[in-house]
């Protein structure tokens, strides 16, 4: 008779922890900041520094004044939030905007909701949406020297006006596009996303479903024109947001069906927000926040059935 030895749970063990996963994320995001600085200049690093300092200061003050606790939390989430905001900003973003965005992200969205992993909305995305809403087009200024007259000079404005002429994928692959810092080099974005998938940090299904839904809507509603679909897909920050923000553990659903609905909500809403240029560079981020709002409902309605649930005792 063969005996099986059973130890205490958990039965499935991995070397990954939340901190290790966040360290991988920080590594990739910092690499994208370096790429952004190479193509957009040293101002990217200044934005990064201000974002980091602001995030640390607000977290420290909240802990001290509200929680009567000295020091910072050791969960690394504030670092991720600060770097992420830098990447979803334009290179010429006013230097006071990171301070406002970090106040919203750290104090309102993160700490007032209970701290790490208790927030409903993506902190960096929320901070960016609020700051862009307050300062409008000033928050979406780009460094676009040398690409005058091309679609890539201001892709979001060109999409909104239906001007798809002079679109060249090359401009977006090698840092010649007027877009957010994190998406200025599409090759780097795809490489970073692939690294996170291989390391088990993110699930490939969420960005895949989100991008397919966004691309499908753009294709169907523009006369089945493949070139226009590419303009939407590559000209907006949807690829960056799908890989690095939509996959956030806290603000995305747990079940596959929930994730599918979540991605459909994001993809469809992102298309229309980009089409009508509702919030400049924050249009895709607004779609992200809109999708985040459905996560608690999706997790409540669509959840796995527990063993024995619904069965009366003795049956």
C-alpha positions in Angstrom: 0.0 0.0 0.0 1.4 3.3 -1.1 1.4 6.1 1.5 1.2 9.8 0.6 2.6 12.3 3.0 0.5 15.5 3.4 1.9 18.6 5.1 0.2 21.7 6.3 -1.1 24.2 3.7 -0.3 26.0 1.5 0.2 23.0 -0.8 1.3 25.0 -3.8 4.4 27.0 -3.0 6.3 29.5 -5.0 9.3 31.7 -4.3 7.3 34.8 -5.3 6.0 37.2 -2.7 4.3 40.5 -3.1 7.5 42.3 -2.4 9.5 40.3 -5.0 6.7 40.9 -7.6 6.8 44.6 -6.9 10.6 44.6 -7.1 10.3 43.2 -10.6 7.7 45.8 -11.5 9.9 48.6 -10.2 12.9 47.3 -12.2 10.9 47.4 -15.4 9.4 50.8 -14.7 12.7 52.3 -13.9 14.1 50.9 -17.1 11.3 52.6 -19.0 12.1 55.9 -17.2 15.7 55.6 -18.4 14.4 55.0 -22.0 12.1 57.9 -21.7 15.0 60.1 -20.4 17.1 59.1 -23.4 14.5 60.1 -25.9 12.8 63.0 -24.0 15.7 64.5 -22.0 16.7 64.9 -18.4 13.4 66.5 -17.4 11.9 63.0 -17.1 14.3 62.3 -14.2 13.3 65.6 -12.5 9.6 64.5 -12.8 10.5 61.2 -11.3 12.4 62.7 -8.4 9.6 65.1 -7.5 7.1 62.3 -7.7 9.1 60.0 -5.4 9.8 62.8 -2.8 6.1 63.8 -2.9 4.9 60.3 -2.4 7.2 59.7 0.5 6.3 63.0 2.2 2.6 62.5 1.9 2.8 58.9 3.2 5.0 59.9 6.1 2.7 62.8 7.1 -0.4 60.6 6.9 1.2 57.9 9.0 2.4 60.5 11.6 -0.7 62.6 11.8 -3.5 60.1 11.3 -2.1 56.8 12.3 0.3 58.1 14.9 3.1 56.0 13.3 6.6 57.2 12.4 8.2 56.2 9.1 7.1 54.9 5.8 5.3 51.7 4.9 7.7 49.0 3.6 5.4 47.6 0.9 7.1 49.5 -2.0 3.7 50.6 -3.4 4.4 54.3 -3.1 7.5 53.8 -5.2 5.5 52.0 -7.9 2.9 54.8 -7.8 5.5 57.6 -8.2 7.3 55.9 -11.0 4.1 55.0 -12.7 2.9 58.6 -12.6 6.1 59.8 -14.3 5.6 57.3 -17.1 2.0 58.3 -17.8 2.9 62.0 -17.9 4.2 64.1 -20.8 7.8 65.0 -20.8 7.0 68.7 -20.5 4.5 68.2 -17.6 4.6 71.2 -15.2 6.8 70.3 -12.2 4.0 71.1 -9.7 1.7 68.5 -11.1 3.4 65.5 -9.5 2.9 67.0 -6.1 -0.9 67.3 -6.7 -1.1 63.9 -8.3 0.8 62.2 -5.4 -1.5 63.9 -2.9 -4.5 62.4 -4.7 -2.8 59.0 -5.2 -1.3 58.5 -1.8 -3.6 60.4 0.6 -7.0 60.0 -1.0 -6.9 56.9 -3.1 -4.5 54.7 -1.1 -4.3 55.7 2.6 -8.0 56.9 3.1 -9.1 53.6 1.6 -7.1 51.6 4.2 -3.6 51.5 2.8 -1.8 49.0 0.7 -4.1 46.6 -1.4 -7.3 48.2 0.0 -7.8 50.8 -2.8 -10.5 50.4 -5.4 -8.9 52.6 -8.0 -5.4 52.6 -9.5 -3.6 55.3 -7.4 -1.3 56.6 -10.2 -4.1 56.6 -12.7 -6.4 58.5 -10.3 -3.8 61.1 -9.6 -3.1 61.6 -13.2 -6.9 61.9 -14.1 -7.5 64.5 -11.4 -4.4 66.6 -12.3 -5.2 66.4 -16.0 -8.8 67.4 -15.3 -7.6 70.4 -13.3 -5.0 71.6 -15.8 -6.2 70.3 -19.1 -3.9 70.5 -22.1 -1.0 71.8 -20.1 -0.7 68.3 -18.7 -0.3 66.8 -22.2 2.6 68.7 -23.6 5.2 66.6 -25.5 8.7 66.8 -26.7 8.3 66.3 -30.5 11.2 68.0 -32.1 12.0 66.7 -35.6 8.7 65.1 -36.4 6.7 68.1 -37.5 3.9 67.3 -39.9 3.7 63.6 -39.0 0.9 61.7 -37.4 3.2 61.0 -34.5 3.6 64.6 -33.6 0.3 64.7 -31.7 -1.4 61.3 -32.3 -4.3 61.8 -29.9 -5.3 65.1 -31.5 -4.9 63.6 -34.9 -7.1 60.6 -34.0 -9.8 62.9 -32.6 -9.8 65.0 -35.8 -9.7 61.9 -38.1 -6.3 62.9 -39.5 -4.6 59.5 -40.1 -2.2 60.7 -42.8 1.6 60.3 -42.4 1.2 57.5 -39.9 4.4 55.5 -39.5 4.9 52.7 -37.0 8.6 53.4 -36.9 8.0 56.7 -35.1 6.4 54.9 -32.2 9.0 52.1 -32.1 12.0 54.3 -31.7 11.0 57.3 -29.6 9.9 59.8 -32.2 6.3 60.1 -31.1 4.5 62.7 -29.0 3.1 60.5 -26.3 3.5 59.8 -22.6 7.0 59.1 -21.3 6.3 55.4 -20.8 5.0 54.8 -24.3 7.6 56.8 -26.2 9.4 53.6 -27.3 7.0 50.8 -28.1 9.8 48.2 -28.3 10.7 48.9 -24.7 7.1 48.7 -23.6 6.6 45.3 -25.2 9.9 44.0 -23.8 9.0 45.2 -20.3 5.6 43.6 -20.6 7.1 40.3 -21.8 9.6 40.3 -18.9 6.8 40.7 -16.4 4.8 37.9 -18.0 7.8 35.5 -18.0 8.6 36.3 -14.4 5.0 35.7 -13.4 4.3 39.2 -12.2 1.3 39.8 -14.6 -1.1 37.5 -16.3 -0.9 37.8 -20.1 -4.7 37.2 -20.5 -5.6 40.7 -19.2 -3.5 42.8 -21.6 -4.4 40.4 -24.4 -8.1 40.6 -23.9 -8.0 44.4 -23.3 -6.0 45.1 -26.5 -8.1 42.7 -28.6 -11.4 44.4 -27.4 -10.0 47.9 -28.1 -8.6 46.9 -31.5 -11.8 45.1 -32.5 -14.0 48.1 -31.7 -11.6 50.4 -33.6 -11.6 48.0 -36.6 -15.4 47.5 -36.7 -16.3 51.2 -36.3 -13.9 52.6 -38.8 -14.9 50.7 -42.0 -12.8 47.7 -41.3 -9.7 49.8 -42.0 -6.7 48.0 -40.6 -4.5 51.1 -40.8 -6.9 53.2 -38.8 -7.1 50.5 -36.2 -3.3 50.6 -35.9 -3.4 54.4 -35.5 -5.7 53.9 -32.5 -3.8 51.0 -31.0 -0.3 52.4 -31.3 -1.1 56.2 -31.3 -2.8 56.0 -27.9 -1.2 54.8 -24.6 -3.5 51.8 -24.5 -0.7 49.3 -24.8 1.3 50.7 -21.9 -1.8 50.9 -19.7 -3.0 47.4 -20.6 0.4 45.8 -19.6 1.4 47.9 -16.5 -1.8 49.3 -15.0 -4.8 47.2 -16.0 -3.1 44.1 -14.5 -2.9 45.6 -11.0 -3.8 42.8 -8.5 -5.9 45.0 -6.2 -8.0 46.8 -8.8 -8.6 43.9 -11.3 -11.1 41.0 -10.9 -10.0 37.6 -9.7 -12.1 35.3 -11.9 -11.5 34.8 -15.6 -15.0 35.7 -16.6 -14.7 38.8 -14.4 -11.4 39.7 -16.1 -13.1 39.3 -19.5 -15.9 41.6 -18.7 -13.4 44.0 -17.0 -11.3 44.1 -20.2 -14.3 44.6 -22.4 -15.4 47.6 -20.3 -12.0 49.0 -20.5 -11.4 48.4 -24.3 -14.8 49.8 -25.4 -14.8 52.8 -23.1 -11.1 53.6 -24.0 -11.9 53.6 -27.7 -14.7 56.2 -27.4 -12.8 58.3 -24.9 -9.8 58.4 -27.2 -11.9 59.0 -30.3 -13.4 62.1 -28.8 -10.2 63.1 -26.9 -12.2 63.5 -23.7 -9.3 64.0 -21.4 -6.2 64.5 -23.6 -3.5 62.0 -22.6 -5.8 60.9 -19.7 -8.5 59.4 -21.9 -7.2 55.9 -21.6 -6.5 56.4 -17.9 -10.1 57.5 -17.4 -11.2 54.3 -19.1 -9.0 52.4 -16.6 -10.6 54.1 -13.6 -14.0 53.4 -15.1 -13.2 49.7 -15.4 -11.7 49.7 -11.9 -15.1 50.8 -10.5 -16.7 47.5 -11.7 -14.1 45.2 -10.0 -15.8 44.9 -6.6 -19.1 44.1 -8.2 -17.5 41.5 -10.6 -15.7 39.9 -7.7 -18.9 39.7 -5.7 -21.2 38.4 -8.5 -18.7 36.2 -10.3 -16.9 34.1 -7.7 -16.0 30.4 -7.4 -18.4 28.2 -5.5 -17.0 26.9 -2.3 -17.0 23.1 -1.7 -20.3 22.2 0.0 -21.8 25.6 -0.6 -25.6 25.5 -0.9 -25.8 21.9 0.4 -27.7 21.4 3.6 -26.2 19.4 6.4 -27.1 15.7 6.2 -27.8 15.6 2.5 
